[in-house]
Amino acid sequence: MWDYNKKEDVPWYSFKNDIIELQLPDSISSIGKYAFSDLSQVTQIVLPQTITAIGDYAFSGCKLAKFSDLRLEQTDKLLRL
């Protein structure tokens, strides 16, 4: 997934208040900088075991009710967080 220079650059930023759940497909191996920042309505994020890197500020501003709402499927491939 691309790195973005600022959160306003992500293609879905104008929908940030409408997105309530993220479930990324197995075809994703990395999450770029600012990719999902400011998704204030998200209640659950599910990341596949194929994720090897998560960029800076990728989820900043996401207001999950609790950390357990962020699920990373069992993996030994995550190299950079």
PyMOL commands that set and color helices and strands:
alter all, ss='L'
color gray80, all
select helices_A, chain A and resi 7-9+13-15+67-69
alter helices_A, ss='H'
color red, helices_A
select strands_A, chain A and resi 21-23+30-31+44-47+53-54+70-72
alter strands_A, ss='S'
color yellow, strands_A
deselect
rebuild
show_as cartoon
